[in-house]
């Protein structure tokens, strides 16, 4: 039992470290606790009621997966808490998915299926780190460059004049996300034309504190 709980803690913590390094909503402790909790539920479901099931020589048949099966639905509440909406953008979906997978890893470890738990953990870490970098580089080949721009505006600066100016310059906004800070607003835009051509125009606006195009 100790070995299974330890394996679940190590594997869940390994995924949590990657999330911790990227400063996501759920990090090392959350992923470790989810894995250990799932493992313990599995152990309790499979072995925790032996004395009750075997009583006076009569064996009561029961499904050992009934408690463990509830992990699949129960983990959704924790995953939902990791998803944050910021303006028109949504963050934390990947972290919610890692919590869901870590719960499965803990369940596999609790069932003694170590090989599946280790392989799944390796695949998760690969998808979060090397695969993310590879996918970004591949997708960049298919995306027009220099279309993304970051603007830092005064906190009281309206967005309507900015969007109107971009429209006058013939630039259509494809995506927009807004981040409020203590003394400024950060606006992330994706345009349908190279944003580097618009940098001087945007930088001259009184309410723009800083502008940066990102290729």
ABEGO torsion letter per residue (X at the ends): XAAAAAAAAAAAAAAAAAAAAAGBABBAAAAAAAAAAAAAAAAAAAAAAAAAABBGGBBBBBBAAAAAAAAAAAAAAAAAAABBBBEABBBGAAAAAAAAAAAAAAAAAAAGBAAAAAAAAAAAAAAABAAAAAAAAAAAAABBBGABBBBBBBAABBAAAAAAAAAAAGBBBABBBBBBBAABBBBBBBBABBAAAAAAAAAABAABABBBBBX
